[in-house]
Amino acid sequence: MSKISLEGLVEPKVWRIFKSFLDDPKKIFHLNSVAQTAKVPVSSTQRIVKKLTKKGFLETMSVGKLKLYKLADNQKTHRIKEVIYGK
């Protein structure tokens, strides 16, 4: 299977945020670091991360008042990685 891109099918901000997680699936992100990596404003990042978490693409961890996010390790994300990266 060859590599494909979801650019054009998904809003650019959503794609950049989701791609940040796909590029480093083991990494745990704070909201500000996701925004900085994806070059998306923090308020937009918060809205998009909340939506991706609700749909099961991301997992949330709380450490005190701090919320951290990482790519969910499930069938959805594995399938997307297969489609995008051909793995």
Contacts in CASP RR format, 6 or more apart in sequence:
PFRMAT RR
TARGET T0000
AUTHOR 0000-0000-0000
METHOD contacts of the structure
MODEL  1
MSKISLEGLVEPKVWRIFKSFLDDPKKIFHLNSVAQTAKVPVSSTQRIVK
KLTKKGFLETMSVGKLKLYKLADNQKTHRIKEVIYGK
1 82 0 8 1.000
1 83 0 8 1.000
1 86 0 8 1.000
2 86 0 8 1.000
3 84 0 8 1.000
3 85 0 8 1.000
3 86 0 8 1.000
4 83 0 8 1.000
4 84 0 8 1.000
5 84 0 8 1.000
6 15 0 8 1.000
6 84 0 8 1.000
7 15 0 8 1.000
8 15 0 8 1.000
10 18 0 8 1.000
13 38 0 8 1.000
13 40 0 8 1.000
13 44 0 8 1.000
13 45 0 8 1.000
13 48 0 8 1.000
14 48 0 8 1.000
14 51 0 8 1.000
14 52 0 8 1.000
16 38 0 8 1.000
16 39 0 8 1.000
16 40 0 8 1.000
17 34 0 8 1.000
17 38 0 8 1.000
17 40 0 8 1.000
17 45 0 8 1.000
17 48 0 8 1.000
17 49 0 8 1.000
17 52 0 8 1.000
18 52 0 8 1.000
18 57 0 8 1.000
19 38 0 8 1.000
20 29 0 8 1.000
20 34 0 8 1.000
20 37 0 8 1.000
20 38 0 8 1.000
21 27 0 8 1.000
21 29 0 8 1.000
21 34 0 8 1.000
21 57 0 8 1.000
21 58 0 8 1.000
21 69 0 8 1.000
21 70 0 8 1.000
21 71 0 8 1.000
22 71 0 8 1.000
22 77 0 8 1.000
22 80 0 8 1.000
22 81 0 8 1.000
22 84 0 8 1.000
25 70 0 8 1.000
25 71 0 8 1.000
25 73 0 8 1.000
25 77 0 8 1.000
25 81 0 8 1.000
26 70 0 8 1.000
27 70 0 8 1.000
28 61 0 8 1.000
28 68 0 8 1.000
28 69 0 8 1.000
28 70 0 8 1.000
29 37 0 8 1.000
29 68 0 8 1.000
29 69 0 8 1.000
29 70 0 8 1.000
30 66 0 8 1.000
30 67 0 8 1.000
30 68 0 8 1.000
30 69 0 8 1.000
31 42 0 8 1.000
31 45 0 8 1.000
31 46 0 8 1.000
31 49 0 8 1.000
31 67 0 8 1.000
31 69 0 8 1.000
32 42 0 8 1.000
34 40 0 8 1.000
34 45 0 8 1.000
34 49 0 8 1.000
34 69 0 8 1.000
35 41 0 8 1.000
35 42 0 8 1.000
35 44 0 8 1.000
35 45 0 8 1.000
38 45 0 8 1.000
40 48 0 8 1.000
49 58 0 8 1.000
49 69 0 8 1.000
52 58 0 8 1.000
53 59 0 8 1.000
53 60 0 8 1.000
53 69 0 8 1.000
56 72 0 8 1.000
56 74 0 8 1.000
56 76 0 8 1.000
57 71 0 8 1.000
57 72 0 8 1.000
57 76 0 8 1.000
57 77 0 8 1.000
57 80 0 8 1.000
58 69 0 8 1.000
58 70 0 8 1.000
58 71 0 8 1.000
58 72 0 8 1.000
59 69 0 8 1.000
59 70 0 8 1.000
59 71 0 8 1.000
59 72 0 8 1.000
59 73 0 8 1.000
60 67 0 8 1.000
60 68 0 8 1.000
60 69 0 8 1.000
61 67 0 8 1.000
61 68 0 8 1.000
61 69 0 8 1.000
61 70 0 8 1.000
62 68 0 8 1.000
71 77 0 8 1.000
81 87 0 8 1.000
END
